[in-house]
Amino acid sequence: MFPSSIEEVVTWFRQTGYIADRGLAIAVHLSLQLSRPLFLEGEAGVGKTEVAKVLSSVLGQPLIRLQCYEGLDVSQALYEWDYARQMLAIRLAEAAGHGTEVHDIMSRRYLIARPLLQAVETAADGSRPVLLIDELDRADEEFEAFLLELLSDFQVTIPEVGVIKATHPPVVVLTSNRTREIHDALKRRCIYHWIDYPQLEREAEIVRTRVPDIDQRLARQLAAAMQRFRELGLFKPPGVAETLDWAESLKVLGVSELDPAVIEDSLGVILKYREDHDEVKRVGLDHVLTGT
């Protein structure tokens, strides 16, 4: 089921269009073989979330995603009672002339499973779903503490229902953009990898792989320009996701070669803050194109 070597991980990822370097392939391989969560950090847009999507695809397992945000609590991530259905069941029972016992409406059928319970229940049936806990750094520390307990044994105790335990742990991928530090106790349970911006040649290869009909010279020009954008100290440097968006946009515009006018016309695809636009124009579009 799982790839048996680092080279096989690289091959599997490449077949989906994800060009993984050896460091990432090692981290993925160890995570799968040791049944440990994979913790990925890096700047936004470098491909952290995509790793979980690729694993779901190559393993043939469902992807269950929990998008973290400030204020996320256990009920939103684990389960909550379907109060509307419970009230309907009570009213139907009353209309039929018989009572409804408490245990009848506090059973599993009246639970709404959120991503974490979905993952545990799916794994309880013998599957190995891919659980993506995305942008964990956006969640509060209290939720992080709960998650630490869940990842230890992959079981959920619901007082009215009982214990639900995974037969085998799901494949877990956690991501963070590092807007805050994640507690060491959680990191210690994971295989850790920092995904950096790719080097020029690898980024050009990523563009050629994901946008296969792009001109080869243009792909390298885009990758080189992106390297220079990231050296400018921008508020929000563009990631690989923006590189691919740029490549697709230039294809729509019928552009086959990069020049300052093309960069200026398509700058909104790459940079999302006015301050960054102003900084690029201050430095000069020629610098982005040629480095001079």
C-alpha positions, 0 to 999 in steps of 0.5 A: 500500500505504501511506497517502499523506498524514498525513490518510490515516493519521489516517483509517486509524487512526480506522477501527480505533478508534484516535484518533491525534493529528497528531503521531503521524500524522506520525511513522507517515507518515514511518516508512512512507515512509522505511522507518525504524523507529518508536520510541514512548515513553510511560507504560504504557497510552497506546496504544504497542503498539496502534499496531503492531496497527493498522498490521498491520490497515490494511496487511493484513500479519502482526504479529510480536511480540517481547516483551522482558524482562530476560535476553532473549538472541539465541537467544530472539529470533532462532533456536535449533536444534530439538535434539529433532528433530535427535536423532530424525533421527539415531536414525531414520537409525541404525535405517534402517542409514545414517548422517546427515551433519552438514549434513543436521541443520544445515539450515533445517528443523531451525531454530526461528525466533523473532520476529526471524528470522520477520520477516526471512524473511517480508520476504525473500519480498517481504512487509512484516510489522509487527515489534513489539519491545515494551518494549525498555527491559526488555531488557539493553543487550547485546541492544540492541546486537545489535538495532542491527546487525539494524536496520541491514541486516535480514539474518541470517547463520546459519553452517550455513545462510547469509545470509537478507536481507529484500527490503524492510525490515519495518515496525518499531515499537519501544516503551519505557516508559522504565524506562531510557534507550535508547542514542542510536545506536539512537534515531538510526535511528528516527523518534521519538515520545512518546505522552502522555496524551490531553487531556480531549476526545480521551480522551472521544472515544476512549471513545465510539469504543471503547465506542460504546454508552456514554452520552455524558455518562458518557464525558466524566465518565470522561475528566475523572475520569481527568485528575484521577487523573493529577494526584494523583502516584500511583505508577502513574497509570492510562492510556487502557487503564484508561479503556476497562476502566473504561468497559466495567466500568461498562457491565457494572454498568449505570451511566449516571452517575458518583458517589463510590460508583461510583468507590469500587466500581470503583476496582480496575479503575483502580488496581492498587496499594494505596498509590494506593487509599489516596492517592485516598481521602485526597484524597477521591472527591469531588475525583476526581469534581468537582475540588473 
